[in-house]
């Protein structure tokens, strides 16, 4: 066990304890600090701390942190498209059908297994032993750009940029129907579907803010090519929002079982552009990648009628 001892100064007095500890311990996220408090691993003046406690000057705080567990997920020599890599991060062009991180009963063949091999095990541990380095996710059948953190400081910086909306994520999607508007701001909260907990839906109950900016790129009568920019990052956000405005993503059988003349059953959704400030240098970094062959084949078919 690692023991961290802190004494509160006058300038920090009256801060909530989770916020205070997050500021003092740069390698830990606020959610991780909250879990330590809930687990009874934080004491103030020899008494177990409560989550809503506000620190006072001269408080003696002791935090007990378990040493990081060894990864029980192994690296695998899987061919992946590494768009960029340095000592802090990797940018990957994720292929169709690849799961981002392991889950129960599925501990191999994922993006995590691949990047563990390519990064020689050097990945951020903030998201635990199953999701090392994973800052944000793409669905199994969503292709395109994803950033992976090699260090904890890179992870914290990238997560903060996503929260502060300084990290730009733009997607291309082929959707059903003819969208008449040139642009739409979809502001609709997303939560679990009460009838099917595996699905998300637009709801006011137990939901979180979700905002997608939509811009029409091309119209094809029965279909529209759109660019979607994320202001938030909720599970299945684009797919749920497109269904909500009655223009579901082509091939997305999970949310809309609509027959299509292309006979495809994987969503035509591609993470085309990713931009962020480098966690160390501060340099603005912008990456783009073209959609995969299947996406382009359908798009070219629509363009030629």
C-alpha positions as MATLAB code, in Angstrom:
seq = 'XXXXXXXXXXXXXXXXXXXXXXXXXXXXXXXXXXXXXXXXXXXXXXXXXXXXXXXXXXXXXXXXXXXXXXXXXXXXXXXXXXXXXXXXXXXXXXXXXXXXXXXXXXXXXXXXXXXXXXXXXXXXXXXXXXXXXXXXXXXXXXXXXXXXXXXXXXXXXXXXXXXXXXXXXXXXXXXXXXXXXXXXXXXXXXXXXXXXXXXXXXXXXXXXXXXXXXXXXXXXXXXXXXXXXXXXXXXXXXXXXXXXXXXXXXXXXXXXXXXXXXXXXXXXXXXXXXXXXXXXXXXXXXXXXXXXXXXXXXXXXXXXX';
ca = [
       0.000    0.000    0.000;
       1.108    3.552   -0.736;
       0.374    6.132    1.977;
      -0.041    9.796    0.985;
      -0.089   12.363    3.802;
      -1.191   15.964    3.315;
      -1.717   19.003    5.540;
      -4.287   21.556    4.416;
      -3.068   25.146    4.120;
      -5.122   28.289    4.669;
      -5.450   28.926    0.912;
      -7.128   25.537    0.362;
      -9.534   25.707    3.301;
     -13.252   25.174    2.543;
     -12.615   23.114   -0.627;
     -14.539   19.851   -0.994;
     -12.165   17.049   -0.117;
     -12.417   15.323   -3.516;
     -11.600   18.561   -5.333;
      -8.743   19.310   -2.932;
      -7.178   15.861   -3.341;
      -7.524   15.979   -7.122;
      -5.624   19.274   -7.191;
      -2.914   17.907   -4.895;
      -2.498   14.554   -6.655;
      -2.071   15.273  -10.362;
      -1.772   11.591  -11.320;
      -5.279   10.746  -10.055;
      -8.617   11.647  -11.598;
     -11.451   13.075   -9.532;
     -13.513    9.939  -10.123;
     -10.645    7.792   -8.819;
     -10.333   10.024   -5.732;
     -14.094    9.685   -5.204;
     -13.792    5.892   -5.301;
     -11.029    6.029   -2.673;
     -13.216    8.176   -0.416;
     -16.238    5.905   -0.886;
     -14.037    2.907   -0.127;
     -12.899    4.364    3.207;
      -9.327    4.884    2.020;
      -9.179    8.562    3.021;
      -9.103    9.852    6.586;
      -9.143   13.368    8.051;
      -7.638   13.801   11.498;
      -7.783   10.007   11.974;
     -11.487    9.772   11.079;
     -12.847    8.290    7.849;
     -13.627   11.103    5.419;
     -17.054   11.708    3.930;
     -17.489   12.671    0.294;
     -19.078   16.065    1.067;
     -16.515   17.090    3.665;
     -14.914   20.511    3.199;
     -11.327   20.676    4.340;
     -10.131   23.039    7.065;
      -6.757   24.644    7.642;
      -4.305   22.244    9.340;
      -6.420   19.168    8.623;
      -4.208   16.080    8.483;
      -5.310   13.948    5.531;
      -4.092   10.403    4.933;
      -4.894    8.618    1.681;
      -4.187    4.908    1.253;
      -3.644    3.900   -2.361;
      -3.242    0.341   -3.551;
      -0.276   -0.230   -5.875;
      -1.298   -0.583   -9.519;
      -2.272   -4.111  -10.508;
      -0.308   -5.861  -13.178;
      -2.169   -6.038  -16.442;
      -3.889   -9.374  -16.885;
      -4.603   -8.506  -20.515;
      -1.745   -9.404  -22.811;
      -0.392   -7.587  -25.845;
      -0.941   -9.219  -29.223;
       0.889   -8.693  -32.505;
      -2.174   -7.439  -34.379;
      -1.690   -5.295  -37.466;
      -3.130   -1.830  -36.841;
      -2.861    1.476  -38.688;
      -0.786    3.728  -36.407;
      -1.323    7.234  -37.761;
       0.943    8.924  -35.208;
       2.995    7.925  -32.173;
       5.355    9.541  -29.668;
       6.307    8.972  -26.011;
       2.970   10.357  -24.748;
       0.260    9.056  -27.066;
      -0.775    7.098  -30.149;
      -3.389    7.923  -32.792;
      -4.920    4.850  -34.423;
      -7.173    4.402  -37.456;
      -9.454    1.698  -36.017;
     -10.762   -0.858  -38.512;
     -14.317   -2.129  -38.862;
     -15.229   -4.910  -36.452;
     -12.502   -4.313  -33.852;
     -13.626   -3.952  -30.229;
     -11.744   -1.185  -28.401;
     -11.147   -2.856  -25.041;
     -11.570   -6.313  -23.476;
     -14.732   -7.289  -21.644;
     -15.912  -10.386  -19.821;
     -15.329  -13.406  -22.034;
     -13.507  -11.338  -24.663;
      -9.907  -10.694  -23.638;
      -8.164  -10.933  -27.004;
      -8.221   -9.385  -30.448;
      -9.121   -5.914  -29.172;
      -7.507   -2.551  -29.839;
      -6.086   -2.629  -26.307;
      -4.362   -5.957  -27.011;
      -2.906   -4.474  -30.189;
      -1.661   -1.189  -28.692;
      -0.182   -2.999  -25.675;
       2.056   -4.832  -28.128;
       2.891   -1.780  -30.256;
       3.500    0.471  -27.229;
       5.475   -2.291  -25.484;
       3.148   -2.162  -22.491;
       3.644    1.559  -21.885;
       0.082    2.794  -21.474;
      -1.775    5.042  -19.029;
      -3.208    3.135  -16.058;
      -5.921    5.651  -15.167;
      -8.720    3.564  -16.689;
      -7.620    0.351  -14.976;
      -6.257   -2.985  -16.098;
      -8.904   -3.672  -18.744;
      -8.836   -0.289  -20.493;
      -5.232    0.931  -20.254;
      -4.671    4.086  -22.295;
      -8.279    4.386  -23.435;
      -9.381    8.031  -23.271;
     -12.484    7.721  -25.467;
     -14.093    4.858  -27.359;
     -15.489    3.935  -30.742;
     -18.148    1.285  -31.220;
     -17.077   -2.055  -32.675;
     -18.412   -1.230  -36.148;
     -17.458    2.453  -36.117;
     -14.210    3.044  -37.984;
     -11.643    5.809  -37.806;
      -9.472    7.857  -35.492;
      -8.993    7.202  -31.797;
      -6.292    8.548  -29.477;
      -4.623    6.316  -26.875;
      -2.640    7.717  -23.924;
       0.727    6.215  -23.059;
       1.213    8.229  -19.872;
      -1.071    9.329  -17.054;
      -0.338   13.008  -17.719;
      -1.348   12.595  -21.365;
      -4.532   10.811  -20.289;
      -5.466   13.563  -17.829;
      -4.788   16.280  -20.415;
      -6.755   14.589  -23.198;
      -9.688   13.821  -20.877;
      -9.762   17.467  -19.770;
      -9.732   18.638  -23.403;
     -12.706   16.408  -24.206;
     -14.539   17.794  -21.177;
     -13.625   21.388  -22.049;
     -14.571   20.835  -25.724;
     -11.113   21.784  -26.992;
     -10.709   18.298  -28.433;
     -12.518   18.203  -31.795;
     -14.060   14.950  -33.037;
     -15.779   14.916  -36.422;
     -17.529   11.938  -37.973;
     -18.944   11.128  -41.369;
     -22.177    9.154  -41.533;
     -24.481    8.000  -44.298;
     -28.012    8.242  -42.951;
     -31.469    7.337  -44.166;
     -33.677   10.023  -45.687;
     -33.222   13.475  -47.171;
     -32.241   16.052  -44.539;
     -33.549   19.381  -45.752;
     -31.701   21.614  -43.299;
     -28.063   22.429  -44.029;
     -27.170   22.176  -40.358;
     -28.849   21.050  -37.133;
     -27.840   21.346  -33.487;
     -29.198   18.259  -31.748;
     -29.441   18.964  -28.023;
     -31.163   15.921  -26.517;
     -30.150   14.137  -23.265;
     -29.193   10.475  -23.498;
     -29.687    7.694  -20.958;
     -30.328    3.966  -20.746;
     -33.389    2.654  -22.538;
     -35.678    1.377  -19.741;
     -37.024   -1.362  -22.031;
     -33.586   -2.588  -23.129;
     -30.638   -1.762  -20.873;
     -28.158   -2.542  -23.656;
     -29.541    0.368  -25.686;
     -29.383    4.102  -25.151;
     -32.184    6.540  -25.925;
     -33.159   10.196  -25.732;
     -34.814   10.604  -22.344;
     -35.205   13.073  -19.492;
     -34.897   10.316  -16.868;
     -31.475    9.356  -15.472;
     -29.832   10.945  -18.506;
     -26.865   13.182  -19.273;
     -26.542   16.193  -21.568;
     -25.758   15.239  -25.163;
     -25.101   17.674  -28.006;
     -24.286   16.818  -31.625;
     -23.690   19.387  -34.360;
     -24.814   18.084  -37.759;
     -23.816   19.488  -41.151;
     -25.104   18.135  -44.457;
     -22.324   17.357  -46.950;
     -24.244   15.694  -49.804;
     -27.842   14.681  -50.523;
     -28.882   11.601  -52.507;
     -32.669   11.578  -52.211;
     -33.154    8.512  -50.015;
     -29.858    9.046  -48.190;
     -27.723   11.931  -46.892;
     -24.013   12.181  -46.154;
     -23.541   14.192  -42.961;
     -20.681   15.416  -40.800;
     -21.319   15.159  -37.059;
     -19.242   17.055  -34.500;
     -19.450   16.028  -30.860;
     -19.794   18.535  -28.039;
     -20.307   15.656  -25.598;
     -19.296   12.008  -25.734;
     -22.169    9.766  -24.676;
     -22.430    6.078  -25.505;
     -23.806    5.607  -29.051;
     -24.442    9.383  -29.184;
     -24.498    9.925  -32.953;
     -26.486    6.757  -33.605;
     -29.093    7.679  -30.969;
     -29.352   11.305  -32.069;
     -29.764   10.382  -35.734;
     -32.532    7.953  -34.789;
     -34.103   10.694  -32.671;
     -34.433   13.024  -35.703;
     -35.744   10.120  -37.831;
     -32.596    9.762  -39.930;
     -30.931    6.602  -38.540;
     -27.450    5.637  -39.653;
     -27.397    3.317  -42.654;
     -26.734   -0.286  -41.618;
     -27.369    0.306  -37.903;
     -29.585   -2.711  -37.245;
     -29.155   -2.351  -33.484;
     -31.196    0.856  -33.405;
     -33.208    0.734  -36.632;
     -33.848   -2.467  -38.526;
     -34.480   -0.908  -41.903;
     -33.905   -2.919  -45.075;
     -31.441   -1.248  -47.407;
     -30.531   -1.958  -51.006;
     -26.865   -2.338  -50.087;
     -27.666   -5.304  -47.812;
     -25.266   -4.111  -45.122;
     -25.632   -4.672  -41.387;
     -22.853   -2.512  -39.952;
     -23.339    1.215  -39.376;
     -21.832    3.588  -41.921;
     -20.188    5.792  -39.306;
     -16.552    6.901  -39.527;
     -14.437    9.044  -37.179;
     -12.839   11.186  -39.872;
     -11.098   13.976  -37.964;
      -9.492   14.264  -34.541;
      -7.822   17.412  -33.198;
      -6.316   18.207  -29.797;
      -3.479   20.072  -28.106;
      -0.444   17.914  -27.411;
      -0.375   17.146  -23.658;
       3.255   18.253  -23.279;
       4.172   20.671  -26.074;
       0.731   22.287  -26.365;
       0.995   22.109  -30.166;
      -2.343   21.823  -31.959;
      -2.453   18.442  -33.678;
      -5.005   17.640  -36.398;
      -5.461   14.187  -37.940;
      -7.788   13.060  -40.728;
      -8.370    9.711  -42.402;
     -10.588    8.584  -45.253;
     -13.475    6.179  -44.658;
     -12.811    2.466  -45.338;
     -13.460    0.745  -48.650;
     -16.991   -0.445  -47.797;
     -18.080    3.073  -46.819;
     -16.571    4.633  -49.949;
     -18.043    1.958  -52.231;
     -21.551    2.813  -50.992;
     -20.868    6.544  -51.139;
     -19.587    6.337  -54.726;
     -22.620    4.233  -55.667;
     -24.899    6.970  -54.320;
     -22.925    9.643  -56.159;
     -23.284    7.850  -59.487;
     -26.955    7.066  -58.922;
];
